[in-house]
């Protein structure tokens, strides 16, 4: 049976169980029950998660995302991870994933769009910052053989109050889980 690993932030938490159920009998879908949060966090801890969460070295696909924590602004300050640092981290993350899961296809899920006007001080995220990091990911990861699951495109333009959204960032409502889960499942099916 095929083996798929899902690694990501709280957006990933919303669709993990849907993907597990969608692949029953076809593939084992495994995920560490940890929030990858920042790109630097994923780089630092993915080897520990592999061991502690028993992630299979012989995985066929690793679907991963980081970015929404990196673009967070607090008290009007700049993004928490400067774009030039994010650009340095992504190739290192891919290198690490290739060491840990040598036969896996790597799929990077772009960060989802947010509803900017619903954020309240001191926190803020802007879609313009998300687009910058998503563009960096496409530019630096494509030459490394990484393919993409463009979740930004899947979520941009969803109206405020859309029943799929749980808040300004997440898709953990019943409709949101189904929507995001179906998008990720379709991309994984294409990759298999």
N, C-alpha and C positions, 0 to 999 in steps of 0.2 A: 504494500500500500504506500502511496505517496505521502510525504511528510512536509507540512507547511508550518513555518514559524511566523507569528505575528508579533512584532515589537513596536511599541509606540506610546504616545501620550494618552491623555484621557479621551481623545477622539476615538482612538483604537479600542478603548474599553467599551465604548458604545456598541461596536459592531462585532466584537470577538465571538460571542456566543452564537450570533446569527451565522457567522462563517463556519463555526464548528458544526452546527446542525446542518448547514447546507452541504457540507462535504462528508457527512456520515456515510460510511461504507465505500467511499472513494479515496479519501485522504485523511490522515490524522492531522488535525490543526492544533498546534501547541503554542502557548504563549506564557511568558512569565507574568505573574500577577503583580507587576511593578510598573510604575509610570516612568517612561524614559525621560520625560520632561525636556531638559536642555540637550542640545547636540553634544556638549562636553560631558554631560552625565551619561549619555549612551556610550560614548567612547570609553569612558572610565569604567563603567560597570557591566558592559555586555558579556565580558568573559566570566564574571562572577555569576551573572544570571544564567549563563549557559550551564554552569556546574550546579548551582543551587536549585535551579528549576528543571534540571534534566532535559535541556534542549538537545535534540539529536544532532550529532555532528554530520550525519548523512542526510540532512534535510534537503529536499528538492527545491524549495523556494523559501526565501526570507523576505517578507513584506515588512518594511519599516518606515517610520516617520519621526521627524523631529522638526520643530520650528515655531510652534505657537508659544512656547515658553520663551524662546529666544527673542521674539518680537515684542514681548510684554514691556510696557513702559509704566513706571511708577512715579507718581508726583511730577509728571511732565518731563521727566528725564528722558534720555535717549533709550533705544532698545537695549535689553539686557545683554544680548550678544551682538556685538558689532558685525555688520555683514562681512567685512574682511576676515574676521576670526571664524565666522561660520563657514566661509569658503575654505579656510585651512582645515577645519575639522572634518568636513564631509569626506574627502578622500581618505583620511585616516580611519574614519568609521568603516568605509568600504574595505579598506585593507584588513582591518580587524575582523570584519564579518567573513571575508574570504579565507582568513586563517582558521577561524572557528568552524565555518560551514563550507568547506572547500568545493563541494559539488553543487551548491545551491545557486539558483538564479536569484539575483537580487532585484527587488522591485521597491523603489522609493515612492511613497505616497506623499504627494504635495500637501502642504498645510491647507486646511479648509478656510473658506471665507468667514468673516465675522460680521456681526451687526454692530458697527462702531458706535452708533448713537445710544446703545443700551448700556454701555460701560459707565460705571460711576467712579469718581475719584476715590482712592488715588490711582486706580488701575485703568489702563487703556491699551487697546490693540487697534491697529489700523491695517486695512486691506493693502494699502500701498506698501507697507513694510513686509507683509506676507508675500506679495508679488515679487519684491526684490529678492527675498530668500528663496522662493520657488524658482525664480529665474537663475539664481546662482546654482542651485541644485541641478537644474537641467544642463547648464553649461559645463559644470565640473564633473558630473557623474556620468553623463552620456559617453564620453571617451573611455570610461572605465568599465563599460559594458552593463551599466545599470539601466534598467527600463523603469517606466513610470506608471503610476496610477494617479491620474490627475484629479484629485479630490477637490482641488480649488475650483476647477471648471464645473464639477458636479454640484458645488454648493454656492457659487457666486450667483447673485441675482435672486436667490430665494427671498421672498418677501418677508418683511418684519411680521411677526405673528404667525409665520408658517407653522403648521401643526407638527412638522418634522423636527423643529428646533426646540430644545429644552430651555435654552437661554441664549445669550448673545454669541456663544461659542459652540455649545454642545448639541448633539443629536441623539439624546438618550431617551426621548419619548418613544412610545411603541412604533409610531410611524417613522421616526427618525432612525431607529435601530434597523427597521426593515429597509428603508431607503439606502442608508450607508452600507449595510450588510450586503444588499444586492449589488451595489456598485463595486465593492471590493471583491465579492464572489465572482462577478463577471470577469474582472481583470485577472483573477487567479485562474479561472477556467481557461482563459486565453493563453496564459503562461504554461499551463500544464499540457 
